[in-house]
């Protein structure tokens, strides 16, 4: 790996020797790498090693230089050390952070994943007032096949010449995604726009001026003179008696000019645009052909706690998805995720208690390796009290860069030297397992930047997870009350971000005692990672080294990933319906004895056992058990077996059979011998029925 650093015309104080020691590489400091020292870049890309360039501003220029020089290297990476570290009031102390950012850039790219393909032939539907729709269509007609759906004439009405097919009526719904949109509408007007020639005879003939230049009749003004029908004559476009059913049509793209969206969700489907802005029109022109995006998620149905036995337990992923890509499939006892609608926010994977949904691009293990590299290099270079700032690749990245420039212009403090910005596709894609792992790797704090681009429910989901982290860390003695190691940071402007970073990263907010450095790696399984990080925290917990250590920590109910199940032994009949419903193998039966057993570390607090129990005998208690019994099998309830009154063979539990007899004793079909047979095993019941001489039989 070859690393090229530049102080950008001496605006950054970079120490090539210190950075080189951290990276185990000899570095040369450049001042104008993108100008008179560009030869150093050209020389570097002539080799076969990967190249890391510590500059993102001139990324396009370096790309062009590599093409012109016929570069031999196959990988050129760019990393921003200027706005994130070098341009800051605290830049003199930023060398450990810069070393960490460069080290992370040396990591391999995420492994390829399955892709989702969209195919668009350029069939565009424009919905809106006719004059605006035609204006937008005129700018796109050379590249797209356009159909208009009129929602009124607008100020100018339609043009005299009809350049585009026009539909009219009431939009029932628009659904789908890029390359596969379906419009459902109801023709509710006497004028058929497919037949109308725009001769304007009806407009001139209407005494109420009820017909506008969208060539539709305003029925609130019409007095049924029918002069328009006469004027239309042989064309026959007007019929007041037409009964039109709902119709559908397929499109690849939709441009919606109405004030309200066709989709009542935060994340709109790809291929759907609102408003005829320059950006939307330019983007629409590009969307003809075949396109791919990563399939951002993996789903393991056997781990899913959504549904069992026609009972719904966990609904977290369905509730939080801002694209409505996750829905319940009760017939198959699972959820279904539409990869075409998925926008890759990863919120579903964050709130999933079992790890049935996992984030695939990049994988959790790859994010864990990145955090471990960042924090390890930072500490190796002498950095202390590292704060991880997770931000999105779009709005969050732009805000961080804007703050860096403001600091260079002396109007802001900039990103503090101990704050390491980490760009992710979406901040909702990382949750409790990764946050706690970052603390275990040596971070003093984890901040999650939320801008205006996130859906409101994301903040709710993240805060619920942060409340779990806070309760756990406070209870174990790693954090004092009110000092939050994991926090949500909200900012929409650089000045807000600057003030929040200065407020949240001061000494009083940091951990009183640093978490001992962990060596484990983040795994592909969420529960496995949680198990590793919880074990690490328990091993070094200050609260457990006191004279009277706690045995369990109470956790908030909302978003709880750990807990126990309480059983009302008076109500429980040990029918074991809860065992069959449990997706995490936390509740277990015993083949040798009538026992309900439990492994607490497996419990995900999904509630399926509670909703399944016919006796309503179960209750969830969110907590983290701190004793070794957390991983051990323990008996929640047990009873005597019930033996067959004829052969003595156990076939049920004493409570279960007694409850059954009690409920059926008054039933007309269970009197005398029939009631007695309820006390027999299945084999003996059959024998008793066929051996009874006075038994009535239907032949």
KELUM-356193 format. One record per residue (C-alpha): x, y, z; residue in three letters. Coordinates in pm, whole numbers, padded with zeros to 5 digits, always signed. Layout:
! KELUM-356193
XYZALA...
***
This chain:
! KELUM-356193
+00000+00000+00000UNK+00134+00345-00098UNK+00008+00647+00094UNK+00033+01002-00040UNK-00021+01292+00203UNK-00043+01662+00121UNK-00068+01963+00353UNK-00279+02147+00091UNK-00059+02451+00036UNK+00067+02440+00396UNK-00280+02480+00549UNK-00239+02162+00755UNK+00027+02079+01012UNK+00114+01721+00914UNK+00398+01519+01068UNK+00504+01261+00805UNK+00741+01085+01046UNK+00479+01031+01317UNK+00215+00930+01063UNK+00460+00693+00895UNK+00542+00522+01224UNK+00173+00463+01290UNK+00125+00317+00942UNK+00461+00133+00930UNK+00537+00320+00609UNK+00783+00589+00499UNK+00580+00896+00403UNK+00675+01203+00205UNK+00494+01528+00278UNK+00366+01705-00032UNK+00236+02060-00054UNK+00075+02071-00399UNK+00013+01708-00490UNK-00270+01802-00725UNK-00058+02063-00909UNK+00322+02084-00945UNK+00382+01764-00746UNK+00134+01556-00947UNK+00428+01354-01076UNK+00447+01180-00738UNK+00092+01056-00785UNK+00160+00940-01140UNK+00469+00753-01023UNK+00274+00586-00742UNK-00004+00458-00969UNK+00252+00304-01204UNK+00319+00041-00941UNK+00103-00258-00856UNK+00038-00161-00493UNK-00290-00004-00386UNK-00267+00373-00353UNK-00427+00589-00082UNK-00447+00963-00152UNK-00517+01185+00148UNK-00735+01423-00050UNK-01096+01410-00166UNK-01127+01759-00313UNK-00932+01673-00629UNK-01054+01315-00661UNK-01184+01375-01013UNK-00853+01527-01124UNK-00651+01238-00983UNK-00883+00995-01159UNK-00820+01166-01492UNK-00444+01166-01432UNK-00454+00792-01359UNK-00633+00726-01688UNK-00393+00941-01885UNK-00095+00772-01721UNK-00243+00426-01789UNK-00215+00336-01421UNK-00116-00020-01338UNK-00259-00025-00988UNK-00615-00151-00968UNK-00715+00030-00648UNK-00694+00404-00576UNK-00861+00526-00258UNK-00923+00877-00136UNK-00959+00984+00228UNK-01044+01324+00374UNK-00798+01428+00645UNK-00831+01800+00583UNK-01187+01895+00688UNK-01203+01605+00934UNK-00877+01682+01113UNK-00624+01918+00959UNK-00862+02214+00939UNK-00953+02261+01303UNK-00864+02493+01588UNK-00733+02176+01752UNK-00536+02061+01446UNK-00201+02052+01629UNK-00330+01754+01830UNK-00499+01576+01539UNK-00208+01359+01424UNK-00338+01038+01598UNK-00678+01086+01437UNK-00528+01147+01092UNK-00318+00831+01132UNK-00635+00640+01221UNK-00822+00770+00915UNK-00533+00673+00688UNK-00506+00327+00845UNK-00879+00267+00791UNK-00838+00363+00425UNK-00586+00079+00393UNK-00854-00180+00472UNK-00991-00384+00181UNK-01321-00285+00022UNK-01636-00460+00148UNK-01694-00798-00010UNK-01938-00800-00302UNK-02298-00888-00225UNK-02603-00988-00424UNK-02740-00702-00632UNK-03093-00588-00713UNK-03158-00505-01078UNK-03390-00236-01214UNK-03480-00214-01583UNK-03625+00105-01728UNK-03738+00162-02087UNK-03802+00530-02016UNK-04183+00520-01990UNK-04250+00832-01785UNK-04579+00932-01623UNK-04618+01300-01533UNK-04906+01380-01294UNK-05011+01743-01250UNK-05183+02045-01395UNK-05174+02020-01772UNK-04975+02336-01847UNK-04697+02246-01601UNK-04697+01882-01709UNK-04656+01977-02075UNK-04372+02217-01992UNK-04184+01947-01804UNK-04256+01693-02077UNK-04112+01924-02343UNK-03776+01917-02162UNK-03769+01538-02147UNK-03941+01429-02468UNK-03620+01371-02664UNK-03512+01100-02421UNK-03828+00956-02263UNK-04164+00815-02370UNK-04407+01040-02184UNK-04771+01011-02078UNK-04949+01293-01896UNK-05219+01259-01632UNK-05402+01589-01604UNK-05506+01729-01269UNK-05665+02046-01404UNK-05580+02301-01669UNK-05350+02516-01456UNK-05309+02883-01546UNK-05248+02840-01918UNK-05415+02510-01996UNK-05291+02259-02246UNK-05121+02354-02569UNK-05326+02343-02887UNK-05116+02068-03039UNK-05126+01742-02843UNK-04771+01612-02834UNK-04823+01354-02561UNK-05091+01102-02465UNK-05311+01250-02192UNK-05508+01060-01929UNK-05760+01214-01694UNK-05978+01130-01399UNK-05914+01042-01036UNK-05586+00884-00930UNK-05669+00587-00709UNK-05311+00490-00629UNK-04955+00476-00761UNK-04741+00185-00648UNK-04415+00020-00745UNK-04056+00124-00806UNK-03813+00210-01083UNK-03907+00012-01392UNK-04226-00129-01241UNK-04477+00142-01145UNK-04849+00081-01173UNK-05103+00364-01198UNK-05461+00283-01102UNK-05719+00546-01188UNK-06092+00601-01240UNK-06225+00784-01543UNK-06476+01023-01386UNK-06534+01276-01663UNK-06768+01273-01965UNK-06487+01378-02201UNK-06263+01095-02322UNK-05919+01251-02367UNK-05807+00968-02595UNK-06080+01061-02843UNK-06080+01441-02796UNK-05917+01634-03084UNK-05887+01967-02896UNK-06100+02138-03158UNK-06238+02361-02878UNK-06594+02337-03008UNK-06723+02220-02670UNK-06533+02496-02488UNK-06697+02760-02705UNK-07043+02602-02685UNK-07065+02555-02306UNK-07291+02829-02162UNK-07155+02782-01807UNK-06786+02786-01909UNK-06755+02454-01729UNK-06498+02316-01975UNK-06140+02432-01933UNK-05835+02398-02149UNK-05757+02066-01989UNK-06063+01950-02188UNK-06241+01817-01884UNK-06584+01922-01754UNK-06615+02081-01410UNK-06929+01899-01301UNK-06997+02150-01023UNK-07060+02416-01290UNK-07236+02197-01547UNK-07616+02238-01573UNK-07662+01954-01821UNK-07751+02164-02123UNK-07559+01911-02331UNK-07462+02178-02584UNK-07113+02034-02567UNK-07237+01695-02685UNK-07398+01857-02989UNK-07086+02061-03062UNK-06863+01755-03039UNK-07075+01594-03310UNK-06918+01313-03507UNK-06603+01302-03291UNK-06810+01154-03008UNK-06564+01229-02728UNK-06835+01338-02480UNK-07067+01088-02312UNK-07244+01173-01985UNK-07369+00818-01945UNK-07028+00648-01957UNK-06966+00397-01676UNK-06594+00346-01660UNK-06431+00083-01434UNK-06094+00133-01268UNK-05805+00111-01512UNK-05435+00043-01473UNK-05125+00132-01673UNK-04757+00047-01630UNK-04469+00296-01626UNK-04098+00297-01549UNK-04076+00645-01396UNK-04313+00891-01229UNK-04283+01270-01201UNK-04546+01396-00959UNK-04619+01771-00974UNK-04900+01764-00719UNK-04868+01925-00376UNK-04920+01591-00201UNK-04720+01276-00259UNK-04861+00953-00397UNK-04670+00770-00122UNK-04741+00828+00245UNK-04392+00733+00360UNK-04061+00904+00432UNK-03842+00714+00186UNK-03989+00739-00163UNK-03930+00454-00410UNK-03654+00489-00663UNK-03783+00626-00991UNK-04048+00846-00825UNK-03977+01222-00823UNK-04169+01514-00679UNK-04155+01853-00849UNK-04006+01963-01181UNK-03679+02085-01032UNK-03367+02097-01247UNK-03212+01817-01043UNK-03517+01592-01091UNK-03536+01657-01464UNK-03166+01583-01511UNK-03192+01265-01305UNK-03495+01145-01502UNK-03305+01176-01829UNK-03041+00937-01694UNK-03283+00664-01585UNK-03310+00466-01905UNK-03141+00127-01914UNK-03044-00131-01655UNK-02934-00035-01304UNK-02809-00224-01000UNK-02788-00157-00629UNK-02665-00377-00344UNK-02911-00602-00168UNK-02853-00439+00167UNK-02998-00706+00393UNK-02987-01077+00468UNK-03288-01251+00621UNK-03288-01578+00816UNK-03646-01684+00869UNK-03565-01946+01134UNK-03437-01671+01365UNK-03729-01437+01308UNK-03942-01353+01612UNK-04220-01188+01412UNK-04476-01465+01409UNK-04538-01819+01529UNK-04858-02024+01545UNK-05057-01735+01395UNK-04946-01509+01679UNK-04751-01188+01618UNK-04460-01121+01851UNK-04191-00878+01737UNK-04302-00613+01487UNK-04002-00382+01520UNK-03875-00404+01162UNK-04221-00349+01011UNK-04283-00045+01230UNK-03952+00130+01168UNK-03910+00083+00791UNK-03947+00426+00628UNK-03978+00277+00279UNK-04254+00030+00371UNK-04030-00240+00228UNK-04091-00473+00525UNK-04434-00625+00571UNK-04594-00909+00761UNK-04659-01240+00585UNK-04875-01414+00844UNK-04962-01698+00609UNK-04598-01804+00608UNK-04531-01705+00970UNK-04262-01453+00876UNK-04188-01110+00738UNK-04113-01033+00375UNK-03872-00766+00258UNK-03906-00612-00087UNK-03547-00551-00205UNK-03668-00312-00476UNK-03818-00078-00218UNK-03537-00116+00039UNK-03325+00201+00055UNK-03050+00045+00265UNK-03102+00248+00582UNK-03052-00063+00795UNK-03291+00049+01069UNK-03465-00288+01055UNK-03139-00468+01131UNK-03067-00235+01422UNK-03400-00297+01599UNK-03414-00670+01515UNK-03365-00848+01849UNK-03260-01187+01711UNK-03034-01100+01418UNK-03278-01250+01168UNK-03225-00934+00964UNK-02860-00839+00920UNK-02697-00557+00727UNK-02511-00697+00428UNK-02329-00403+00267UNK-02101-00348+00443UNK-02133-00641+00681UNK-02119-00595+01056UNK-01786-00777+01067UNK-01640-00527+00818UNK-01768-00232+01020UNK-01622-00389+01332UNK-01283-00430+01167UNK-01291-00066+01059UNK-01365+00054+01412UNK-01097-00170+01556UNK-00842-00033+01308UNK-00941+00328+01372UNK-00926+00301+01750UNK-00619+00077+01757UNK-00419+00311+01534UNK-00540+00616+01726UNK-00420+00468+02056UNK-00092+00348+01902UNK-00026+00704+01784UNK-00077+00841+02136UNK-00438+00952+02111UNK-00665+00954+02415UNK-01040+00968+02483UNK-01142+00886+02126UNK-01495+00980+02027UNK-01649+00799+01731UNK-01881+01025+01528UNK-02105+00815+01303UNK-02253+01015+01016UNK-02421+00946+00682UNK-02237+00955+00352UNK-02456+01234+00214UNK-02598+01502+00445UNK-02377+01404+00737UNK-02060+01402+00529UNK-02148+01741+00377UNK-02203+01886+00724UNK-01868+01762+00855UNK-01688+01904+00551UNK-01869+02236+00584UNK-01761+02253+00948UNK-01400+02189+00848UNK-01404+02475+00600UNK-01566+02704+00859UNK-01284+02621+01099UNK-01024+02705+00834UNK-01195+03041+00787UNK-01181+03098+01167UNK-01559+03108+01209UNK-01591+02772+01390UNK-01392+02544+01618UNK-01404+02251+01376UNK-01399+01880+01447UNK-01211+01826+01777UNK-00884+01635+01757UNK-01019+01339+01953UNK-01340+01308+01747UNK-01303+01055+01464UNK-01573+01094+01194UNK-01686+00760+01050UNK-01894+00767+00734UNK-02164+00502+00696UNK-02436+00454+00435UNK-02693+00537+00699UNK-02654+00599+01072UNK-02953+00377+01151UNK-02764+00073+01022UNK-02550+00040+01337UNK-02693-00038+01677UNK-02624-00162+02028UNK-02387-00444+01931UNK-02154-00217+01732UNK-02175+00079+01972UNK-02079-00132+02271UNK-01805-00299+02069UNK-01659+00044+01984UNK-01650+00124+02357UNK-01488-00212+02424UNK-01225-00133+02160UNK-01132+00183+02350UNK-01370+00460+02244UNK-01469+00694+02527UNK-01790+00789+02352UNK-02001+00712+02044UNK-02201+00993+01883UNK-02460+00934+01612UNK-02523+01239+01392UNK-02879+01286+01276UNK-02960+01549+01014UNK-03286+01637+00842UNK-03263+01340+00603UNK-03358+01069+00854UNK-03712+00947+00911UNK-03860+01041+01253UNK-03902+00678+01356UNK-03528+00621+01319UNK-03457+00855+01609UNK-03709+00670+01824UNK-03550+00334+01744UNK-03195+00460+01805UNK-03286+00630+02130UNK-03447+00312+02257UNK-03123+00125+02184UNK-02920+00403+02347UNK-03136+00380+02660UNK-03047+00010+02677UNK-02677+00094+02645UNK-02702+00362+02911UNK-02877+00137+03161UNK-02623-00138+03103UNK-02316+00087+03130UNK-02446+00273+03434UNK-02540-00049+03607UNK-02197-00199+03547UNK-02022+00112+03672UNK-01873+00231+03345UNK-02074+00554+03332UNK-02211+00791+03591UNK-02579+00893+03575UNK-02629+01167+03318UNK-02299+01101+03144UNK-02399+00919+02830UNK-02130+00724+02642UNK-02368+00675+02346UNK-02569+00975+02231UNK-02775+01103+01943UNK-02646+01432+01803UNK-02885+01647+01598UNK-02764+01917+01360UNK-02869+02060+01026UNK-02610+02336+01000UNK-02236+02350+01055UNK-02275+02597+01342UNK-02511+02357+01520UNK-02273+02066+01469UNK-01984+02276+01598UNK-02170+02373+01915UNK-02291+02018+01980UNK-01947+01865+01934UNK-01795+02114+02176UNK-02072+02049+02428UNK-02087+01669+02407UNK-01717+01589+02393UNK-01595+01790+02689UNK-01442+01607+02983UNK-01755+01591+03196UNK-01932+01382+02931UNK-01667+01113+02896UNK-01650+00778+03072UNK-01508+00798+03422UNK-01325+00470+03372UNK-01222+00360+03026UNK-01352+00026+02905UNK-01060-00222+02894UNK-00955-00296+02538UNK-01123-00597+02383UNK-00966-00838+02136UNK-01274-01015+02000UNK-01400-00952+01648UNK-01752-00848+01548UNK-01927-01153+01407UNK-02191-01193+01140UNK-02446-01293+01408UNK-02581-01005+01613UNK-02654-01211+01923UNK-02306-01362+01911UNK-02148-01017+01906UNK-02372-00901+02189UNK-02272-01207+02388UNK-01902-01135+02335UNK-01923-00767+02426UNK-02145-00829+02731UNK-01904-01096+02856UNK-01616-00851+02810UNK-01797-00576+02998UNK-01893-00813+03279UNK-01537-00937+03316UNK-01413-00584+03392UNK-01722-00418+03538UNK-01638-00186+03832UNK-01981-00250+03988UNK-01912-00623+04012UNK-01588-00565+04204UNK-01765-00399+04497UNK-01849-00562+04829UNK-02215-00610+04735UNK-02228-00657+04358UNK-02570-00655+04187UNK-02704-00981+04051UNK-02915-00829+03772UNK-02965-00498+03595UNK-03313-00373+03515UNK-03339-00260+03151UNK-03594-00031+02983UNK-03884-00222+02834UNK-03873-00042+02499UNK-03619-00210+02274UNK-03499-00461+02533UNK-03275-00734+02390UNK-03220-00920+02717UNK-03452-01040+02989UNK-03627-01321+03165UNK-03972-01478+03162UNK-04181-01501+03476UNK-04428-01787+03508UNK-04746-01792+03715UNK-04716-02147+03843UNK-05077-02153+03957UNK-05200-02084+03603UNK-04938-02266+03394UNK-05043-02617+03287UNK-04711-02690+03111UNK-04884-02729+02776UNK-04552-02622+02617UNK-04714-02400+02356UNK-04463-02132+02457UNK-04175-02368+02376UNK-04296-02423+02021UNK-04343-02045+01978UNK-03999-01941+02106UNK-03774-01852+01807UNK-03455-01827+02013UNK-03462-02161+02197UNK-03480-01973+02525UNK-03782-02172+02644UNK-03729-02549+02636UNK-03910-02860+02748UNK-03763-03171+02904UNK-03818-03504+02730UNK-03761-03690+03056UNK-03991-03494+03288UNK-04276-03238+03273UNK-04059-02927+03308UNK-04053-02584+03147UNK-03689-02483+03124UNK-03523-02153+03030UNK-03186-02022+02909UNK-03184-01650+02981UNK-02903-01546+02747UNK-03111-01669+02453UNK-03422-01466+02537UNK-03486-01175+02300UNK-03800-01042+02476UNK-04008-01075+02159UNK-04326-01163+02349UNK-04432-01457+02132UNK-04449-01680+02437UNK-04676-01432+02614UNK-04915-01395+02321UNK-04919-01773+02259UNK-04983-01889+02618UNK-05350-01997+02644UNK-05347-01952+03020UNK-05190-01600+03013UNK-04940-01730+03266UNK-04623-01565+03128UNK-04475-01219+03174UNK-04161-01059+03028UNK-03907-00888+03256UNK-03633-00692+03072UNK-03304-00728+03256UNK-02945-00842+03226UNK-02860-01125+03464UNK-02503-01078+03588UNK-02442-01422+03734UNK-02321-01734+03548UNK-02679-01864+03557UNK-02743-01634+03260UNK-02600-01905+03034UNK-02732-02205+03222UNK-03057-02399+03188UNK-03292-02341+03477UNK-03640-02477+03552UNK-03921-02221+03545UNK-04201-02464+03630UNK-04254-02834+03679UNK-04528-03067+03793UNK-04606-03433+03843UNK-04675-03644+03536UNK-05026-03780+03499UNK-05044-04155+03449UNK-05312-04335+03251UNK-05574-04476+03489UNK-05583-04797+03283UNK-05217-04877+03203UNK-05029-04628+03419UNK-04827-04479+03131UNK-04760-04103+03172UNK-04928-03909+02891UNK-04964-03555+03027UNK-04916-03335+03328UNK-05128-03346+03641UNK-05229-02981+03602UNK-05300-03015+03232UNK-05529-03317+03266UNK-05705-03173+03571UNK-05767-02845+03387UNK-05905-03034+03086UNK-06138-03245+03300UNK-06255-02936+03487UNK-06345-02753+03167UNK-06521-03048+02999UNK-06697-03204+03298UNK-07017-03012+03235UNK-07027-03084+02862UNK-07300-03324+02742UNK-07054-03531+02535UNK-06825-03595+02832UNK-07038-03774+03086UNK-06982-04109+03253UNK-06740-04334+03060UNK-06652-04055+02816UNK-06527-03835+03099UNK-06329-04126+03242UNK-06156-04177+02906UNK-06002-03831+02938UNK-05787-03986+03211UNK-05651-04248+02970UNK-05367-04242+02722UNK-05449-04248+02352UNK-05408-04624+02312UNK-05626-04706+02610UNK-05902-04474+02496UNK-05932-04665+02168UNK-05931-05002+02348UNK-06195-04884+02594UNK-06425-04753+02322UNK-06422-05079+02123UNK-06443-05307+02425UNK-06742-05133+02586UNK-07055-05342+02522UNK-07304-05064+02586UNK-07122-04810+02364UNK-07337-04663+02088UNK-07164-04678+01751UNK-07243-04518+01417UNK-07198-04769+01133UNK
***
